[in-house]
Amino acid sequence: MCNVFMATEPLAGTWMTKVTNHKMKIGWAQFLQNISERYADAERIILD
């Protein structure tokens, strides 16, 4: 079992993906950390 995570920024035409070889909450937490590091200067990040 695995997880595939994807985040998009449609107006900028960018996306980021991450595939894990396990299905655990830590994978989601690490993906959110990657997003926050990529947009470190952002005032807020909206998850929808």
PDB file of N, CA, C, O and CB in Angstrom:
ATOM      1  N   MET A   1       0.838  -1.161   0.000  1.00  0.00           N
ATOM      2  CA  MET A   1       0.000   0.000   0.000  1.00  0.00           C
ATOM      3  C   MET A   1       0.890   1.233   0.000  1.00  0.00           C
ATOM      4  O   MET A   1       1.969   1.221   0.591  1.00  0.00           O
ATOM      5  CB  MET A   1      -0.957  -0.007   1.204  1.00  0.00           C
ATOM      6  N   CYS A   2       0.443   2.294  -0.659  1.00  0.00           N
ATOM      7  CA  CYS A   2       1.238   3.520  -0.705  1.00  0.00           C
ATOM      8  C   CYS A   2       0.314   4.730  -0.684  1.00  0.00           C
ATOM      9  O   CYS A   2      -0.905   4.592  -0.790  1.00  0.00           O
ATOM     10  CB  CYS A   2       2.142   3.548  -1.964  1.00  0.00           C
ATOM     11  N   ASN A   3       0.897   5.908  -0.546  1.00  0.00           N
ATOM     12  CA  ASN A   3       0.181   7.177  -0.615  1.00  0.00           C
ATOM     13  C   ASN A   3       0.762   7.999  -1.746  1.00  0.00           C
ATOM     14  O   ASN A   3       1.969   7.975  -1.987  1.00  0.00           O
ATOM     15  CB  ASN A   3       0.263   7.949   0.730  1.00  0.00           C
ATOM     16  N   VAL A   4      -0.096   8.724  -2.437  1.00  0.00           N
ATOM     17  CA  VAL A   4       0.327   9.690  -3.439  1.00  0.00           C
ATOM     18  C   VAL A   4      -0.268  11.028  -3.024  1.00  0.00           C
ATOM     19  O   VAL A   4      -1.489  11.178  -2.983  1.00  0.00           O
ATOM     20  CB  VAL A   4      -0.126   9.270  -4.898  1.00  0.00           C
ATOM     21  N   PHE A   5       0.571  11.987  -2.721  1.00  0.00           N
ATOM     22  CA  PHE A   5       0.134  13.311  -2.318  1.00  0.00           C
ATOM     23  C   PHE A   5       0.390  14.279  -3.458  1.00  0.00           C
ATOM     24  O   PHE A   5       1.399  14.164  -4.154  1.00  0.00           O
ATOM     25  CB  PHE A   5       0.854  13.770  -1.029  1.00  0.00           C
ATOM     26  N   MET A   6      -0.516  15.237  -3.657  1.00  0.00           N
ATOM     27  CA  MET A   6      -0.352  16.226  -4.714  1.00  0.00           C
ATOM     28  C   MET A   6      -0.886  17.568  -4.242  1.00  0.00           C
ATOM     29  O   MET A   6      -1.951  17.641  -3.628  1.00  0.00           O
ATOM     30  CB  MET A   6      -1.068  15.777  -6.006  1.00  0.00           C
ATOM     31  N   ALA A   7      -0.146  18.623  -4.531  1.00  0.00           N
ATOM     32  CA  ALA A   7      -0.572  19.981  -4.249  1.00  0.00           C
ATOM     33  C   ALA A   7      -0.442  20.774  -5.538  1.00  0.00           C
ATOM     34  O   ALA A   7       0.540  20.628  -6.266  1.00  0.00           O
ATOM     35  CB  ALA A   7       0.266  20.621  -3.092  1.00  0.00           C
ATOM     36  N   THR A   8      -1.432  21.615  -5.821  1.00  0.00           N
ATOM     37  CA  THR A   8      -1.388  22.415  -7.045  1.00  0.00           C
ATOM     38  C   THR A   8      -1.515  23.893  -6.716  1.00  0.00           C
ATOM     39  O   THR A   8      -2.124  24.284  -5.720  1.00  0.00           O
ATOM     40  CB  THR A   8      -2.503  21.988  -8.016  1.00  0.00           C
ATOM     41  N   GLU A   9      -0.930  24.684  -7.570  1.00  0.00           N
ATOM     42  CA  GLU A   9      -1.088  26.132  -7.532  1.00  0.00           C
ATOM     43  C   GLU A   9      -1.529  26.530  -8.937  1.00  0.00           C
ATOM     44  O   GLU A   9      -0.700  26.934  -9.753  1.00  0.00           O
ATOM     45  CB  GLU A   9       0.254  26.879  -7.086  1.00  0.00           C
ATOM     46  N   PRO A  10      -2.841  26.418  -9.231  1.00  0.00           N
ATOM     47  CA  PRO A  10      -3.343  26.565 -10.593  1.00  0.00           C
ATOM     48  C   PRO A  10      -2.998  27.886 -11.271  1.00  0.00           C
ATOM     49  O   PRO A  10      -2.652  27.895 -12.453  1.00  0.00           O
ATOM     50  CB  PRO A  10      -4.807  26.406 -10.583  1.00  0.00           C
ATOM     51  N   LEU A  11      -3.082  28.988 -10.559  1.00  0.00           N
ATOM     52  CA  LEU A  11      -2.809  30.284 -11.185  1.00  0.00           C
ATOM     53  C   LEU A  11      -1.347  30.426 -11.598  1.00  0.00           C
ATOM     54  O   LEU A  11      -1.039  31.139 -12.553  1.00  0.00           O
ATOM     55  CB  LEU A  11      -3.183  31.411 -10.235  1.00  0.00           C
ATOM     56  N   ALA A  12      -0.454  29.756 -10.892  1.00  0.00           N
ATOM     57  CA  ALA A  12       0.972  29.793 -11.239  1.00  0.00           C
ATOM     58  C   ALA A  12       1.353  28.650 -12.178  1.00  0.00           C
ATOM     59  O   ALA A  12       2.432  28.658 -12.771  1.00  0.00           O
ATOM     60  CB  ALA A  12       1.827  29.729  -9.970  1.00  0.00           C
ATOM     61  N   GLY A  13       0.453  27.661 -12.309  1.00  0.00           N
ATOM     62  CA  GLY A  13       0.741  26.528 -13.180  1.00  0.00           C
ATOM     63  C   GLY A  13       1.778  25.580 -12.608  1.00  0.00           C
ATOM     64  O   GLY A  13       2.520  24.945 -13.357  1.00  0.00           O
ATOM     65  N   THR A  14       1.838  25.478 -11.291  1.00  0.00           N
ATOM     66  CA  THR A  14       2.823  24.591 -10.663  1.00  0.00           C
ATOM     67  C   THR A  14       2.122  23.532  -9.822  1.00  0.00           C
ATOM     68  O   THR A  14       0.958  23.675  -9.445  1.00  0.00           O
ATOM     69  CB  THR A  14       3.808  25.399  -9.790  1.00  0.00           C
ATOM     70  N   TRP A  15       2.857  22.479  -9.543  1.00  0.00           N
ATOM     71  CA  TRP A  15       2.357  21.420  -8.679  1.00  0.00           C
ATOM     72  C   TRP A  15       3.532  20.726  -8.027  1.00  0.00           C
ATOM     73  O   TRP A  15       4.672  20.851  -8.475  1.00  0.00           O
ATOM     74  CB  TRP A  15       1.491  20.413  -9.469  1.00  0.00           C
ATOM     75  N   MET A  16       3.250  20.002  -6.979  1.00  0.00           N
ATOM     76  CA  MET A  16       4.266  19.175  -6.340  1.00  0.00           C
ATOM     77  C   MET A  16       3.615  17.866  -5.920  1.00  0.00           C
ATOM     78  O   MET A  16       2.455  17.841  -5.509  1.00  0.00           O
ATOM     79  CB  MET A  16       4.910  19.905  -5.115  1.00  0.00           C
ATOM     80  N   THR A  17       4.360  16.793  -6.027  1.00  0.00           N
ATOM     81  CA  THR A  17       3.848  15.472  -5.678  1.00  0.00           C
ATOM     82  C   THR A  17       4.843  14.752  -4.789  1.00  0.00           C
ATOM     83  O   THR A  17       6.036  15.055  -4.780  1.00  0.00           O
ATOM     84  CB  THR A  17       3.556  14.644  -6.942  1.00  0.00           C
ATOM     85  N   LYS A  18       4.325  13.797  -4.046  1.00  0.00           N
ATOM     86  CA  LYS A  18       5.173  12.949  -3.213  1.00  0.00           C
ATOM     87  C   LYS A  18       4.513  11.580  -3.115  1.00  0.00           C
ATOM     88  O   LYS A  18       3.313  11.480  -2.860  1.00  0.00           O
ATOM     89  CB  LYS A  18       5.396  13.577  -1.791  1.00  0.00           C
ATOM     90  N   VAL A  19       5.284  10.546  -3.315  1.00  0.00           N
ATOM     91  CA  VAL A  19       4.806   9.169  -3.201  1.00  0.00           C
ATOM     92  C   VAL A  19       5.553   8.516  -2.052  1.00  0.00           C
ATOM     93  O   VAL A  19       6.779   8.594  -1.966  1.00  0.00           O
ATOM     94  CB  VAL A  19       5.010   8.370  -4.540  1.00  0.00           C
ATOM     95  N   THR A  20       4.803   7.872  -1.171  1.00  0.00           N
ATOM     96  CA  THR A  20       5.425   7.152  -0.065  1.00  0.00           C
ATOM     97  C   THR A  20       5.136   5.661  -0.229  1.00  0.00           C
ATOM     98  O   THR A  20       4.131   5.280  -0.829  1.00  0.00           O
ATOM     99  CB  THR A  20       4.903   7.676   1.315  1.00  0.00           C
ATOM    100  N   ASN A  21       5.994   4.849   0.290  1.00  0.00           N
ATOM    101  CA  ASN A  21       5.798   3.396   0.180  1.00  0.00           C
ATOM    102  C   ASN A  21       5.086   2.830   1.399  1.00  0.00           C
ATOM    103  O   ASN A  21       5.054   1.617   1.606  1.00  0.00           O
ATOM    104  CB  ASN A  21       7.140   2.691  -0.003  1.00  0.00           C
ATOM    105  N   HIS A  22       4.515   3.722   2.203  1.00  0.00           N
ATOM    106  CA  HIS A  22       3.763   3.291   3.386  1.00  0.00           C
ATOM    107  C   HIS A  22       2.539   4.183   3.539  1.00  0.00           C
ATOM    108  O   HIS A  22       2.504   5.293   3.008  1.00  0.00           O
ATOM    109  CB  HIS A  22       4.649   3.341   4.673  1.00  0.00           C
ATOM    110  N   LYS A  23       1.581   3.720   4.233  1.00  0.00           N
ATOM    111  CA  LYS A  23       0.345   4.487   4.438  1.00  0.00           C
ATOM    112  C   LYS A  23       0.253   4.852   5.913  1.00  0.00           C
ATOM    113  O   LYS A  23      -0.417   4.185   6.702  1.00  0.00           O
ATOM    114  CB  LYS A  23      -0.923   3.674   3.979  1.00  0.00           C
ATOM    115  N   MET A  24       0.949   5.937   6.260  1.00  0.00           N
ATOM    116  CA  MET A  24       0.986   6.380   7.646  1.00  0.00           C
ATOM    117  C   MET A  24       0.796   7.894   7.699  1.00  0.00           C
ATOM    118  O   MET A  24       1.039   8.591   6.714  1.00  0.00           O
ATOM    119  CB  MET A  24       2.318   5.968   8.322  1.00  0.00           C
ATOM    120  N   LYS A  25       0.365   8.392   8.838  1.00  0.00           N
ATOM    121  CA  LYS A  25       0.126   9.823   9.013  1.00  0.00           C
ATOM    122  C   LYS A  25       1.400  10.643   8.856  1.00  0.00           C
ATOM    123  O   LYS A  25       1.339  11.808   8.465  1.00  0.00           O
ATOM    124  CB  LYS A  25      -0.485  10.085  10.375  1.00  0.00           C
ATOM    125  N   ILE A  26       2.533  10.059   9.151  1.00  0.00           N
ATOM    126  CA  ILE A  26       3.797  10.786   9.055  1.00  0.00           C
ATOM    127  C   ILE A  26       4.066  11.247   7.624  1.00  0.00           C
ATOM    128  O   ILE A  26       4.681  12.294   7.421  1.00  0.00           O
ATOM    129  CB  ILE A  26       4.949   9.911   9.549  1.00  0.00           C
ATOM    130  N   GLY A  27       3.616  10.482   6.634  1.00  0.00           N
ATOM    131  CA  GLY A  27       3.783  10.868   5.237  1.00  0.00           C
ATOM    132  C   GLY A  27       3.058  12.167   4.933  1.00  0.00           C
ATOM    133  O   GLY A  27       3.607  13.038   4.259  1.00  0.00           O
ATOM    134  N   TRP A  28       1.827  12.310   5.425  1.00  0.00           N
ATOM    135  CA  TRP A  28       1.044  13.532   5.240  1.00  0.00           C
ATOM    136  C   TRP A  28       1.715  14.695   5.957  1.00  0.00           C
ATOM    137  O   TRP A  28       1.799  15.794   5.409  1.00  0.00           O
ATOM    138  CB  TRP A  28      -0.398  13.343   5.755  1.00  0.00           C
ATOM    139  N   ALA A  29       2.186  14.468   7.161  1.00  0.00           N
ATOM    140  CA  ALA A  29       2.852  15.521   7.924  1.00  0.00           C
ATOM    141  C   ALA A  29       4.115  16.002   7.213  1.00  0.00           C
ATOM    142  O   ALA A  29       4.383  17.203   7.184  1.00  0.00           O
ATOM    143  CB  ALA A  29       3.198  15.021   9.331  1.00  0.00           C
ATOM    144  N   GLN A  30       4.881  15.097   6.648  1.00  0.00           N
ATOM    145  CA  GLN A  30       6.101  15.468   5.926  1.00  0.00           C
ATOM    146  C   GLN A  30       5.769  16.234   4.658  1.00  0.00           C
ATOM    147  O   GLN A  30       6.484  17.166   4.287  1.00  0.00           O
ATOM    148  CB  GLN A  30       6.925  14.223   5.585  1.00  0.00           C
ATOM    149  N   PHE A  31       4.685  15.847   3.988  1.00  0.00           N
ATOM    150  CA  PHE A  31       4.271  16.561   2.784  1.00  0.00           C
ATOM    151  C   PHE A  31       3.848  17.995   3.128  1.00  0.00           C
ATOM    152  O   PHE A  31       4.195  18.933   2.411  1.00  0.00           O
ATOM    153  CB  PHE A  31       3.116  15.811   2.084  1.00  0.00           C
ATOM    154  N   LEU A  32       3.107  18.161   4.212  1.00  0.00           N
ATOM    155  CA  LEU A  32       2.727  19.510   4.645  1.00  0.00           C
ATOM    156  C   LEU A  32       3.956  20.330   5.010  1.00  0.00           C
ATOM    157  O   LEU A  32       3.998  21.533   4.754  1.00  0.00           O
ATOM    158  CB  LEU A  32       1.767  19.442   5.842  1.00  0.00           C
ATOM    159  N   GLN A  33       4.949  19.690   5.601  1.00  0.00           N
ATOM    160  CA  GLN A  33       6.189  20.397   5.930  1.00  0.00           C
ATOM    161  C   GLN A  33       6.897  20.833   4.646  1.00  0.00           C
ATOM    162  O   GLN A  33       7.431  21.941   4.584  1.00  0.00           O
ATOM    163  CB  GLN A  33       7.122  19.501   6.787  1.00  0.00           C
ATOM    164  N   ASN A  34       6.909  19.976   3.624  1.00  0.00           N
ATOM    165  CA  ASN A  34       7.513  20.341   2.342  1.00  0.00           C
ATOM    166  C   ASN A  34       6.820  21.555   1.735  1.00  0.00           C
ATOM    167  O   ASN A  34       7.474  22.460   1.217  1.00  0.00           O
ATOM    168  CB  ASN A  34       7.453  19.160   1.367  1.00  0.00           C
ATOM    169  N   ILE A  35       5.477  21.567   1.805  1.00  0.00           N
ATOM    170  CA  ILE A  35       4.723  22.706   1.282  1.00  0.00           C
ATOM    171  C   ILE A  35       5.085  23.976   2.050  1.00  0.00           C
ATOM    172  O   ILE A  35       5.335  25.019   1.445  1.00  0.00           O
ATOM    173  CB  ILE A  35       3.201  22.440   1.369  1.00  0.00           C
ATOM    174  N   SER A  36       5.114  23.891   3.367  1.00  0.00           N
ATOM    175  CA  SER A  36       5.407  25.083   4.166  1.00  0.00           C
ATOM    176  C   SER A  36       6.827  25.590   3.927  1.00  0.00           C
ATOM    177  O   SER A  36       7.067  26.796   3.989  1.00  0.00           O
ATOM    178  CB  SER A  36       5.207  24.782   5.649  1.00  0.00           C
ATOM    179  N   GLU A  37       7.756  24.703   3.660  1.00  0.00           N
ATOM    180  CA  GLU A  37       9.126  25.127   3.353  1.00  0.00           C
ATOM    181  C   GLU A  37       9.195  25.790   1.981  1.00  0.00           C
ATOM    182  O   GLU A  37       9.924  26.764   1.792  1.00  0.00           O
ATOM    183  CB  GLU A  37      10.087  23.927   3.410  1.00  0.00           C
ATOM    184  N   ARG A  38       8.438  25.261   1.029  1.00  0.00           N
ATOM    185  CA  ARG A  38       8.436  25.827  -0.327  1.00  0.00           C
ATOM    186  C   ARG A  38       7.841  27.233  -0.330  1.00  0.00           C
ATOM    187  O   ARG A  38       8.293  28.100  -1.078  1.00  0.00           O
ATOM    188  CB  ARG A  38       7.648  24.918  -1.291  1.00  0.00           C
ATOM    189  N   TYR A  39       6.832  27.458   0.501  1.00  0.00           N
ATOM    190  CA  TYR A  39       6.156  28.748   0.568  1.00  0.00           C
ATOM    191  C   TYR A  39       6.416  29.415   1.918  1.00  0.00           C
ATOM    192  O   TYR A  39       5.487  29.889   2.572  1.00  0.00           O
ATOM    193  CB  TYR A  39       4.642  28.578   0.335  1.00  0.00           C
ATOM    194  N   ALA A  40       7.650  29.447   2.318  1.00  0.00           N
ATOM    195  CA  ALA A  40       8.022  29.977   3.635  1.00  0.00           C
ATOM    196  C   ALA A  40       7.633  31.447   3.805  1.00  0.00           C
ATOM    197  O   ALA A  40       7.367  31.882   4.926  1.00  0.00           O
ATOM    198  CB  ALA A  40       9.518  29.819   3.852  1.00  0.00           C
ATOM    199  N   ASP A  41       7.595  32.211   2.725  1.00  0.00           N
ATOM    200  CA  ASP A  41       7.258  33.628   2.808  1.00  0.00           C
ATOM    201  C   ASP A  41       5.753  33.883   2.713  1.00  0.00           C
ATOM    202  O   ASP A  41       5.315  35.029   2.811  1.00  0.00           O
ATOM    203  CB  ASP A  41       7.972  34.386   1.714  1.00  0.00           C
ATOM    204  N   ALA A  42       4.971  32.845   2.528  1.00  0.00           N
ATOM    205  CA  ALA A  42       3.524  33.008   2.385  1.00  0.00           C
ATOM    206  C   ALA A  42       2.885  33.465   3.689  1.00  0.00           C
ATOM    207  O   ALA A  42       3.268  33.031   4.775  1.00  0.00           O
ATOM    208  CB  ALA A  42       2.885  31.701   1.925  1.00  0.00           C
ATOM    209  N   GLU A  43       1.908  34.347   3.558  1.00  0.00           N
ATOM    210  CA  GLU A  43       1.168  34.799   4.723  1.00  0.00           C
ATOM    211  C   GLU A  43       0.263  33.695   5.248  1.00  0.00           C
ATOM    212  O   GLU A  43       0.090  33.544   6.457  1.00  0.00           O
ATOM    213  CB  GLU A  43       0.349  36.041   4.387  1.00  0.00           C
ATOM    214  N   ARG A  44      -0.312  32.927   4.332  1.00  0.00           N
ATOM    215  CA  ARG A  44      -1.122  31.759   4.698  1.00  0.00           C
ATOM    216  C   ARG A  44      -1.116  30.766   3.555  1.00  0.00           C
ATOM    217  O   ARG A  44      -0.900  31.130   2.399  1.00  0.00           O
ATOM    218  CB  ARG A  44      -2.574  32.171   5.052  1.00  0.00           C
ATOM    219  N   ILE A  45      -1.355  29.521   3.885  1.00  0.00           N
ATOM    220  CA  ILE A  45      -1.446  28.425   2.917  1.00  0.00           C
ATOM    221  C   ILE A  45      -2.818  27.803   3.101  1.00  0.00           C
ATOM    222  O   ILE A  45      -3.179  27.389   4.202  1.00  0.00           O
ATOM    223  CB  ILE A  45      -0.288  27.355   3.111  1.00  0.00           C
ATOM    224  N   ILE A  46      -3.574  27.739   2.029  1.00  0.00           N
ATOM    225  CA  ILE A  46      -4.937  27.223   2.094  1.00  0.00           C
ATOM    226  C   ILE A  46      -4.948  25.778   1.630  1.00  0.00           C
ATOM    227  O   ILE A  46      -4.494  25.469   0.528  1.00  0.00           O
ATOM    228  CB  ILE A  46      -5.899  28.080   1.237  1.00  0.00           C
ATOM    229  N   LEU A  47      -5.469  24.890   2.475  1.00  0.00           N
ATOM    230  CA  LEU A  47      -5.643  23.480   2.134  1.00  0.00           C
ATOM    231  C   LEU A  47      -7.117  23.264   1.854  1.00  0.00           C
ATOM    232  O   LEU A  47      -7.970  23.543   2.696  1.00  0.00           O
ATOM    233  CB  LEU A  47      -5.133  22.531   3.279  1.00  0.00           C
ATOM    234  N   ASP A  48      -7.402  22.770   0.675  1.00  0.00           N
ATOM    235  CA  ASP A  48      -8.800  22.588   0.305  1.00  0.00           C
ATOM    236  C   ASP A  48      -9.029  21.193  -0.221  1.00  0.00           C
ATOM    237  O   ASP A  48     -10.152  20.847  -0.586  1.00  0.00           O
ATOM    238  CB  ASP A  48      -9.225  23.618  -0.733  1.00  0.00           C
TER     239      ASP A  48
END
